[in-house]
Amino acid sequence: MSRGFGGEVAELYERYRHGYPAEILAAVVDAFALDSRGVAVDLGCGTGQLALPLAAVVGAVVGVDPEPDMLIVARRAAERLEVSNASWVIGDDRDLLALGRALGDRSIAAVTIGQAAHWVDHRMLFDRARGLLRRGGGVAILTNGTPLWLQDSGWSRALRSFLERWLDCELVDRCGTDNAAQQRYREDLVALGYEVGGVDCDWVAELSFDQLLGGVLSALGVEHLPAGQRRVAFACGLREAVGSAQSFTEPVHVALITGRVG
């Protein structure tokens, strides 16, 4: 069930992955009229970048992820932030129906999936969720920026070339951030009877070399994560590829698609 985001990768994920802008979180809340009476299920919750902010609004959040180490880090973050209404469950989208039965018929106010819809059969997920959602509830799909190595900048193109040499493979997957994937999500929600909405926002991150390196390492997965002297060689190779700049400008496009049930 694990997708390779365990061990040190989970720690890197928490440290270097972007959180979600306040306006996007507010749009999720508004779309489903979330309040302290609601329960949200965050699928592919990772280390809690979406689940933990939602916990401040809803009565309870259930974070679901197939990687136990991600959940350990998320639970630790919840304790540090004194979040007491979040639960953490090992599983994936295939466990949604059983989770819905445990919570009670049509008790779920929102099913969210942040930067993880590309891992699942999204149409099946939308179909399963529809019968579990309370009236006015819905599904939220969020993407949080194009992969670092697929952006329109010199340093990103250099990063891609370096990674393709290091991994000996072509890197083309945009992880659901591309227009074609976004359109599929919308079309499938409409076909299943959801009322579809959404909002986008753009912001700019200024990354240090350490943040760039950490962001890349957080995406490699355990099987490709270099250790020891290979980590040193990886960092040196990356520095040589992207040049000596002290900061790297990353445009971050955040997209939210909502599907609401009547």
Rosetta blueprint (number, residue, H / E / L):
1 M L
2 S L
3 R L
4 G L
5 F L
6 G L
7 G L
8 E H
9 V H
10 A H
11 E H
12 L H
13 Y H
14 E H
15 R H
16 Y H
17 R L
18 H L
19 G L
20 Y L
21 P L
22 A H
23 E H
24 I H
25 L H
26 A H
27 A H
28 V H
29 V H
30 D H
31 A H
32 F L
33 A L
34 L L
35 D L
36 S L
37 R L
38 G L
39 V E
40 A E
41 V E
42 D E
43 L E
44 G L
45 C L
46 G L
47 T L
48 G L
49 Q L
50 L L
51 A H
52 L H
53 P H
54 L H
55 A H
56 A L
57 V L
58 V L
59 G L
60 A E
61 V E
62 V E
63 G E
64 V E
65 D E
66 P L
67 E L
68 P H
69 D H
70 M H
71 L H
72 I H
73 V H
74 A H
75 R H
76 R H
77 A H
78 A H
79 E H
80 R H
81 L L
82 E L
83 V L
84 S L
85 N L
86 A E
87 S E
88 W E
89 V E
90 I E
91 G L
92 D L
93 D H
94 R H
95 D H
96 L H
97 L H
98 A H
99 L H
100 G H
101 R H
102 A H
103 L H
104 G L
105 D L
106 R L
107 S L
108 I E
109 A E
110 A E
111 V E
112 T E
113 I E
114 G E
115 Q L
116 A L
117 A H
118 H H
119 W H
120 V L
121 D L
122 H H
123 R H
124 M H
125 L H
126 F H
127 D H
128 R H
129 A H
130 R H
131 G L
132 L L
133 L E
134 R E
135 R E
136 G E
137 G E
138 G E
139 V E
140 A E
141 I E
142 L E
143 T E
144 N E
145 G L
146 T L
147 P L
148 L H
149 W H
150 L H
151 Q L
152 D L
153 S L
154 G H
155 W H
156 S H
157 R H
158 A H
159 L H
160 R H
161 S H
162 F H
163 L H
164 E H
165 R H
166 W H
167 L H
168 D L
169 C L
170 E L
171 L L
172 V L
173 D L
174 R L
175 C L
176 G L
177 T L
178 D L
179 N H
180 A H
181 A H
182 Q H
183 Q H
184 R H
185 Y H
186 R H
187 E H
188 D H
189 L H
190 V H
191 A H
192 L L
193 G L
194 Y L
195 E E
196 V E
197 G E
198 G E
199 V E
200 D E
201 C E
202 D E
203 W E
204 V E
205 A E
206 E E
207 L E
208 S E
209 F H
210 D H
211 Q H
212 L H
213 L H
214 G H
215 G H
216 V H
217 L H
218 S H
219 A H
220 L H
221 G L
222 V H
223 E H
224 H H
225 L L
226 P L
227 A L
228 G H
229 Q H
230 R H
231 R H
232 V H
233 A H
234 F H
235 A H
236 C H
237 G H
238 L H
239 R H
240 E H
241 A H
242 V H
243 G L
244 S L
245 A L
246 Q L
247 S E
248 F E
249 T E
250 E E
251 P E
252 V E
253 H E
254 V E
255 A E
256 L E
257 I E
258 T E
259 G E
260 R E
261 V L
262 G L
